[in-house]
Amino acid sequence: MGKNMSKYFNINNGRNKAFLTLILSVFIFGNVIAESQQVFKKQPPKIKAKFVEGEILVRFKPNTKVQAQQSIIVNHGGRSVKSISKVMNISKIKLQLGGDVNVAVEAYRSNPNIEYAQPNYIYYANALPNDTNFSQLWGLKNTAQIISNSTYTTNNPGTSGYDISAESAWDQITDCRSAVVAVLDTGINYTHQDLTANMWDGSAAGYPNHGYDFIDNDNDPMPTGAKEDHGTHMAGIIGAAGNNSSGVTGVCWQSKIMSVRVLGPTGSGTTVGVIQGIEFAADQGASVINMSLGSEGAFDPLFSNAITYARDRDVVVVVASGNGGFDAVSDDNDGLGDDGDFSTIIKPCNFSQYNLVCVAALDQSYSLASFSNYGVTSVDIGAPGTNILSSYAGQKLTDDFTSGWLTVGSSWANDTCASYTTLSNPGNWCSGGTYELNLDDRVYKSFNLTEALTAELSYIMSVNTEANFDIFSTAMKSSGGDPFTGGGTILLQTSGSTFEFDNNDISLCNTSTCTIGFRLTSDNSIVSTGVGIYNFEIRTLQTNSSSYYSNDGTSMAAAYVAGIATMIRAFNPGYTYSQTLEAIKNGGQYVAALSGKTTSSRAANAMGSLSFITQPTGVAAVVQ
């Protein structure tokens, strides 16, 4: 389930001078955990907001007059109201400034004219990203190949034959266009070379851009942020164009993919957007919905009701189990969960509707992925979820600082801390040096971003300088050259002790000579351990993308199952959601690692599911 958000950590000690190893992992709900062996004390991740502050969702009982509704809203501290669901009669109420959501929910629930009231919960994409071609798609055909540029090293290579048996299934069907699959996510870059031919055509219904955007509330669900790649990655797993001599292939070679944008540039969305997205997909004829998103908290009845709404319209809903994956207790969706609280649940995985299937992630030897949640009553099946190559919304440019960087001054250097190549000042930062007095040292490099619609710079930085006097800065310049001279734009200035995963929008630098630079200045007294920078990355969003990278997550596993569900429904158009789910669960391959971890103890298998629902032919019954 994927998301890349800034997380902040305090440095352990202002005088510490080096680190050996730091591992950065982004899992479900965007938790970023940093571990270092020497310098930095591990800090708890910031808790993401569980609901939108200042607003709640309410459903009045039938026949409650409008005047009575308005009176209730005023009496309970509401300042505005908006209807957000034409069928389920749900109202979004804005509270007075400073109004407490939990207090308001209890007040509305106590009113006899209210059927139910709840917060507007926030949901996050489940996931994390990396490279290209069919021989790298082990989830479709596992030959115990080594996956290049891997992001998950366990069982790489894996075990031959542990895959979804796609090749056998393709002997039966490759064209899934008779079944529409909706991807509720960050939107899809529908101009990607491997997706453009396989997008749903909603022109006749008034949706010429293949779906709808419930973040910006318009009919163009194209991502807007440089890091909104999650939905595009899901779409490629389900239905990237197959047998077209380029890129990758999805489970379905030909498909109709509906894009429903319910998660925004930060990788998050709300109850409102999600239920509107489900309603839209169901009303516009989707047979399958993929929702690789989730959150943990109190039961969300409106979200749950939206799943029921989809069920009543014969829609299969595929969701991810979550990437809690830190220890055996927190991984269990039936138990304490990620937050250690029995009273909360992983949503939507723990919803009970039979049209919903929740998916855990398996690695290349069909062991349960280290990050994957499970649950013997809540999680139904497993599927490939590590080192999954698929389509990407733009480019991901990384740099290890080994070449092309220009310096002004003498102290910036390429240093090595354990396995991490680090741009540092002083040059011996890893081994405990200190920077010099009276510095004005700069380093910069140009990148070609001409094809980018938007671009974002990110990196990890450790800064330890004299507070308010010795300054670390980041800058950009679209015309090239030193970005700290005329025409440059300062992106960041900081001093003191800090350790941050920093993000910067550099969309105004979309030129062939976009220069990114770092600077350290010091005065004539007091020096400290300086600056270390690593994990440098620029991500872009661009039209006609031809990029592919690998991701890990239960999001990827869910997308595989959504592809199989779409294949089943196209292969047997008369099958209902319940028959489709039976085929997925009972047609799967038994996997020991899932025994006692899921309801089926099976891994999704395309051919097994097609065989399970294929009716026997040429059979006659004779009564003696």
N, C-alpha and C positions, 0 to 999 in steps of 0.2 A: 504494500500500500504506500506509496511514496510521497515527500515534502522537504523542501530545503529552506529552512528559515534560520535567521541569525540567532545564535545562542551565546550568552555571555558568561564568562568564568572569571573569578578573581585570581590573580597570580598568588601563589602560595607565600612567597617571601620576596620583598623588594630587592634583596641582595642576592638571591639565588642567580646562578649564572648559566645554566645549561639544562638541556633535557636530552634523554636518550630516545624515547619512543613515544609517539602520540598516535592514537588510533581514533579516528573520527567516524562515527557510525550514525546514519540517519535512519530511524525506523518509523513505525506507525505513530501518528500524531506529531511527527517532526522532532522526536526526542534526539538531542545531540549529546553524546557521552564522550568525554575526552579522558584518556587514561595516559599518564606518564609515569615512568619508572623512577624519575629522579627529581624533577623540579616542581611540576605543577600538581597540586592537590586536586583530586577529582571533586568537582562540584556537582550538586544535583541539577538536573536540567530544569529550565524554566517550565512551569506548568502552562500549557496553552489554555486560552479561555474556552470554557465548556459551553457558554451560551452568549448571545448578544446582550450586552448591558442595555438597560433602558427600554426594553420591549418584551412583550409576551404574546402568546398565541392563545386565542379563546374560541370555543365553539358554544354558542348559545343553544339552549334547548329549542326544539321545534315550536313554532307558534309564539315565540317571544317577540312581542311587537317592537318595532324599530324605536319608538319613543322610550320603551322600557330599557332597551339595550343602551341607548344613549345616556339615560339616567344612571345606569349601573356603571358605565365607563367613567362618567364624571365623578360619581361618588367614591370610586375606587382609585382615583388619582390618574386617570388616563387623560392625555392631552390631544390625541388624534387616533383615528382608527382607519384601517384599510382592509378590504376583502382581498384574500390572496388565493382562494380556491373556489372555483365556480360550482363544483359538485359537492365538496365536503363542507361548505359553508363555514370556513374558518376566517377569523378576523385577526389581523395583526394590530396590537394596541401599543402605541408609544406612551411611555410613562412620563410623568412630570420629571423635570431635571433632577437628578439625584435619587430618583425612585428606586427602591430595592426590588429586584426581580423576584426573589424568593418570597418576600412579604406580599408582593402584589399577586403572585400565583396563589398563595394560600387564601388571600382575601376573595379572589374571584371564585376559587373552588368552593368556598363556603356559601356562595350565593345560590339560592335554589333555582335560579333561571340559567345557571351555567352548567353545561354538560361536562366540560372539562377545560382546564387551563394549564398551560405549561410554558417553560422558557422556550425561546427560539434557539435551539441547540446548534452548535457549530460542529461541522464534520470536516475531517482532514483527509487529504489524499494519502494513500498508503504506498509510501514507496521510497527507491534510490537508484542512479544511472551508470553504459560504456561502448561495441564495435561491428563486423559484416560477413555475408553469404550463407548459402544453405548448409554447407558442411559444419557451420558453427551453431546450427539450430538443433541442439541436442534434444530438446523437448519433443521435437518432431521425429528425429532419427538419431538415436544414441548409439554411436559406434565406439564408445570409450575414447572419443576424441578429446584433445586438450583444447579448451576454450581460450582463445587469445584475449589479452587485455582483461583478464578476469577480475571481477570485483568480489568474488566469493571463492576462496581457495580450497576449502574442504572438498574432497572427492572430485577434484579436477586433475586428471581425468576421472570419469565415473565408471559405471558398469554398463557394458554393451547390452542393448535391448530394453533398458529402462527408459521408456518414452511413452507417448500416447498412441502408438501404433498408427500414426498418420498415413504412412505409405499404403497400408492395407485399406484404410478407410477411403483414400483417394481413388482406389480401384472402383469404389462404389459411387462416390460423389465428390466433386470439387466445386460445383456451382451451388452456392447457398442463397442465391438472389431471391428465391421465393419466400424467404424469412428475413424480416428486417431486424437487425440487432442495434439497440441504442446504447451508446457509451455515455454514461453520466459521469462527468469528470471535469478536467480543466479546459474542455473544448478540444477540437482536433484540428491540426493543420491540414485542412482538406486539399491543399495544393501540393502536398508531398507526392513525389513521383510514384510511390508505391500505394497511395491511398486514393488519389484523385478519381480513378476509374471505378472505385468500389464504394463511393459514397451514396447515401440515400438521396434520391431526387424528390424534394418536397415542393417543387415549383407549383404544381397544381393546387396544393393546399396553402400556398402563400409563403412557403419557406424555401426560397431559392438557394440558400447557403447551407443546405443539408441538415438543418435543425434549428435550434433556438438557444439564445444566451440568456439565462436567468440571473447572471451576475450584472450585466449591463442592461438587461431587459430590452434586447433587440433581437432581430432574426439573423444575426451573424455570429455563430458560435466559434469563430476563429480565436485562438488564444491571443492575449494582448501582452503578456509578459514574457521575458526571455527565458524564464524558468518554468513556463507552463508546457512542459513536455510530456507530462504523465498521461494525458488522454490520447495523445498521438502514439505513444508507446503501446497503450492498451489496444488501440485500433489496429496496429500492425500485427500484434499477436493473433487477434481474432480474424482479421481479413485483409492483410496486405496482399496485393496482387501476386498470384502465383504463376509460374511458368512464363514469365515475361522477360527473362534474360537479364534481370537487374535486381539488386537489393536482396530482400528476404521474401518469404512467403508466410501468409497466415494459415491458420487451421483451414479456413475456407479460401480457395484461390480466387473465387468471384463472390462478392457479397454486396449487401446494401447496409452500410453503416450510417446510423443516425447520430449526429453529434448534439449532445445536450450539455451545455456548459453550466455546471452548478458549483464549481470550485474556481476561485479567482487567482490572481497573480501570486498570492501568498500560499496557495495550495489549500485554502479553506473555504467552506461554504456553510450555510445555515439550514435549519429545518425548512424554512420557507422555500429556499431555492430547490432543495432536494425533493420536497413533495410536489412542487410545481413541475419539476423535471420528470418525475415518475408519471404524473398525470398526463403531461404532454406526450411522453413516449407511448404510453398505453393508448391514448386517444388517437395518435397518429399511426397506429398499426404495428408497433414493435411487437415481435414475438418473444424476444429475449432482451433483458436489460442487464448490462454489466455495470456494477457499482463498486469499484475498487476504492472505497473510502470507508471511514469509520471514526468512532469516538468512543470514549468510555464515560459513563455517567448514569444518571437516573433514566428509567424507562421513558422513552419518547413516544407517547401514544399517537401523535399525529403522523410521525414517520411510519410507525407500525401500521396505522390505518392506510397509509399510501401504498404499502406493500399489499395489503388486502385489496385495495382498489385495483392494483395491477393483477392480482390473482383472479378477481371477478371478471377481468377482461382477458383471461387465459394467457398471462404473460409470465414467463420464467424469469426470476430475478437471481443473478449470481453475484455474491459478495465475497470479500476477503476476510479471513479470520483475524488478521492483525499481526503486526510485527513487534510485539512486546519483547519477546525473546531474550530476556536477561537471566532468568533462572526458572527452574521447573515449576515453582509456585506461580509466578506471574504469567507464565505462558498459558495457564489453564483457564480458558474462557468460562468454564463451568464453576470455577473456584473463586479465588480472590481477585484474579485478573491483574492487570498492570498496576492498578492503584492500591492493591491490597485491601479492597473494601468489598465484602460480600454483597452489599446493598446496591452496588452499581454493576452495569453490564457493558459488554462490548456491543455497540450498535453499528450496523443492523445485524451482525452475525447471530446474536442471541435471540432475535425475533423468531417466533414459532410457526409462521405461516408455511404451509407445505409447498408453496410455489417458490420458496427461497432456498437456495443451496449455498452453504458457506464452505470456503475452500482454504486448506492449509498448504504450505509450500514444501516441496521436496527438492533435495539436491540431486546431483548427477548420478548418485548411486541409490536413489530413492530412500535416503535417510531423511528424517524430518529436519528441515533447515533450522539452524541454530536460532534464528530470529523468529520463527513461526509460532504463533499461538495454535492451540489445539483445544479440543473439548469433546468428550465422548457423547455428550447430549446436544451440543450446539454446533460443532463442526462436522460436516458431512463427508468430505472427501479430500484427497490430496491431489496435487498437480505440480509440474515443473515450476520452480520459482527462484532459481539461482542462475546467474550468468545468462539471462534471457535477452538475446539480441532482437531488436525491433526498430521500427521507424522512430525518427526523432524530429522535433519541430524546427530545429535549427542546428547550428554548429556548437561544439564544445571545444574551445581552444585552451589547451593547458600548456604550461611552460615550467621547465625545471631550472631556469636561470643559467644554463650552461653556455648559451651563445646568444649573440645579437644585442645584448644589453650595453648601453653606452653610459659611461660614468663621468661625473664632474666631481673632483675631489679624489681622495685616495683610499677611503676606508670601506666602501661597499665591496663585498666579496661573496663568492659562492662557497658556502660552508656545508659540511655534512654532519648531521646529528643522527647517529644510528643509521637508519635506512632513509631518512628524509633529507633531500637536498634543499638547502635553505639559503635564501638571499639575506645577508646579515650585515650589520654594522655594529661592532667592529668585525673584521674578517675572521677573528678567532673566537667568535661569539659562543660556538658550541663547546669550546674547551675552557671557557671562563674568562675571556678578555673583557676590557672596558673600552668604551669609545673615547675619542680625544676631545680636548677643549677647543673652543672657537671653531667648530665645524660648520660648514655649509656643503654637505655632500649629497649628491643626487645621482640617481640611476634611472634610465628610461629606455623604452623599446616601443617600436611601432608595430601595429597589427592592422591587417586589411579587413575592415568590417563593412565594405560597400554593399554587400547583399543583405545586411541585417535590417529588419524592420525595427526591432528593439534589441538592446544588448545590455548585459549585466556582468559586472566584474565582481569576483569574490576571491577571498584568500583568508588564511589564518595568520594572525600576527601576534607576536609577543613583544610588548613594549615595556621597557623599564628605564626611565629617564628621570632627571630632576624635574619634578612637577612644576609646571607653569614657566619653566625657563628653557628646557631642552625639548624640542618639538619634533615629533614625527608627523609627516604629511604624505598624502596621496593626491595625485593630480592627473588630469587628462588634457590633451590638446588635439583638436581635429586636423590641424594643418601640419602636424609633425614637428619634430625637434623637441627641445627641452620644454616640458609642460609647466615648469615653474617660472618661465619667462613670459613675455607678452603674449596674450591670447590664450593662455592656459586656464583651466578651471580647477580650483581646489575641491577635492572630493571629501577629504578628511584631514583634520588636524587634532592631535592628541598628545598628551604627555603624562608622566607619572607611571604607575604600574597597571597594566591591563593585558588581558589575553582574550582576543575576540575573533569570532568568525564573521568577517566583515563583508557586506554587500553594497554595491554602488551601481546605480543606474547610469550607464554611459551611452544611452541612446543618441545623445547629441554628438557623439563621436563616430557616427557611422560613415566613415570615409576610408580611403585606401591608406591613409597615413595617420590613423588614430594612434596617438602616443600615450602610453601609461607610464607614470613615473612615481618614484618614492624618494623622500628627502628626510635627512636628519640634520638638525641644526642644534648647536650647543653654545653656551656662553663661556666665560673664562673661569668658572669655578664649579666644582662638584661634577663628577662623572659617574655613570653607572654601567649596567651590563648591556644597554642598547636595545637593538631591534632585530628580530628574526621573523622572516616571512616565508610561508610555504603553502602548498596546495593552491597555487595560483590558477585561476580559471576564468575564462570569458565565455558566457553562453549567449547565443543569439536566437532570435525567432526570425525566419525568413521564408518568403514565398518560394515555391518550387524546390523545397528542401530535398536533398538526396542523402541526408545523414542518417546513420544508424549507430546506436550505442547499446550497451548491455546494462540491464538493471537487475536488482535482486528485490524480492518482496512477495508477500502473499497477494499483492495486486496482480503480479504477473501470472500466478497460479490461477487466480479467479478468471483472468482473461482467457487462458487456455480452456477452462470449463465453459465459458460463455461461447467460445468458438465451437466447441463440441455440441453444446445445446443448439446453436444455430444450425449446425450441420444436421442434427437429428430432426429438427423441425422442418428443414427443407427437404430432407429425404423422405419423411412421412408427414405430409402436410395435415393429415387428419388427426395426428396425435395431439392430445391435450397437454397442458403444463404438467399434470401429474404423471402422465405416461412418459413424458420427456425426462422428468426427474427420476422416475423409476429406472429408466434406461441408463442414465448417467451413473446412478449409485450401484445398481445391480450388474451393470455391464463393465464396471471398473475392474482393475487388476488388484488382487489381494496383495497387500504390502505389510510385512511384519511390523515395520516402524509405525504404522498407523493403527495397529491393533490396540484397543484401549485408549486411543487418542481421538478417534472420530466415530461417527455413528455407523459407518460402513466398513471400516478397516481397509478401504480400497483407494487406489489411485485412478483418476479419470483415464479412460481409454476409448478413443474414438471408434476403433473397429469393434471393440467389445460392446459398446453401446449400440452401434448399428446392428450388430448381430443379435443383440438382445431383443430389439424391436422388430427385426425382419421376420415377416410372417412366413411359415413354411409353405412351399409350393410343391405340386405334384404328389400330394399325399391324399390318399383315399381311405375312408373308414368303411369297413365291411362288417355288417352285423350277421353273426352266425345263428 
